Amino acid sequence: MKFTQYFLYVRQRPDRAKIRMEWIEDTIKNQAYKEVQCDGRIRKWKRIEEEDKI
């Protein structure tokens, strides 16, 4: 899967450390909500039930 350099950079932040790649891939494929920003970037959201247990 391809990602932007910005996305890869942001993923390295300490507050993003617990986000798993499989969660990201699943959200991209099966998002619950999608928003196109005014600059053309696309945001996708999905509730991660597994994360609630951490």
SULLINUR-V907146 format. One record per backbone hydrogen bond with DSSP energy under -1.0 kcal/mol. CO is the residue of the C=O (numbers start at 1). NH is the residue of the N-H. E is the energy in kcal/mol with one decimal. If there is no record, write none. Layout:
BEGIN
co:CO nh:NH e:E
co:CO nh:NH e:E
END
This chain:
BEGIN
co:4 nh:8 e:-2.1
co:5 nh:9 e:-2.3
co:6 nh:10 e:-2.7
co:7 nh:11 e:-2.1
co:9 nh:12 e:-1.2
co:10 nh:13 e:-1.7
co:13 nh:16 e:-1.8
co:14 nh:17 e:-1.2
co:16 nh:19 e:-1.7
co:20 nh:24 e:-1.6
co:21 nh:25 e:-2.7
co:22 nh:26 e:-2.1
co:23 nh:27 e:-2.2
co:24 nh:28 e:-2.3
co:25 nh:29 e:-1.8
co:26 nh:30 e:-2.7
co:33 nh:45 e:-2.6
co:35 nh:43 e:-3.3
co:37 nh:40 e:-2.1
co:41 nh:37 e:-3.3
co:43 nh:35 e:-2.7
co:45 nh:32 e:-3.2
co:45 nh:33 e:-1.6
co:50 nh:53 e:-1.1
co:51 nh:54 e:-1.3
END
